[in-house]
């Protein structure tokens, strides 16, 4: 008798189980806030908080930090595993130095993608003599065998993103987006009050939505500046702006499943459950 290994979610779907939808909310005030003399950081996912159900991120999205840097100051991000890092400079100008030594100057509305190997470091500094820098950094586990490219940057203006979900990064760099080493699509938009947007999710994909600034209604949930929402097993991300709003949306592949079940070729289930190593 032949057997096939399939993720548990696929098995439940094949056996006719009800599709389980879930939206996970992370309020702005629930983020870890670190305040120093020259820097403020808000961490959506806090790996040091062992009681936080999102301490390991949301799927392949492991880092989503908001940073405000004082002029002439900066920070070092030290990763303990291979990561794809995407930096968005919302305001100001920074100097970014990647683990391979390449230095990039990033200005307002620039997006930058870089690969950081395990135990690697990246350096980010506010290059302005008199203005704060406001940035967002997201981090993803890469595809196996990736991390071969130097950092690249691209400007996406307000006009580029106004009223549409503009593709910022993708695995194949389509539509003039940044090419990144993971099956993740990053979108950004500026949406006016009363406007509605729908982003359809392909089967087997999840999403994380972050309100950079403003107020939206996601289904029947109010989300404000700094709030985030993880969508699992949803057909789409559908939201309406309650005021002028800026959004970052991450369309995420599924991570490698932790559990599999043996299904014989005749369609009946077999036991036991097998834990993937």
Buried (B, 14 or more C-beta within 10 A) or exposed (E): EEEEEBBEBBBBBEEEEEEEEEBBEBEBEBBBEBEEEBBBBBBBBBBEEEEBEBEEBBBBBBBBBBBBBBBEBBBEBEBEEBBBBBBBBBBBBBBBBBBBEEEBEBBBBBBBBBBBBEEBEBBBBBBBEEBBBBBBBBBBBBBEEBBEBEBBBBEBEEEBBEEEBBBBBBBEBEEEBBEBBBBBBBBBBBBEEEBEBEBEBEEEBBBBBBBBBBBBBBEEEEBBBBBBBBBBBBEEBBBBBBBEBBBBBBBBBBBEEEEBBBBEEEEEEEEEEEEEE
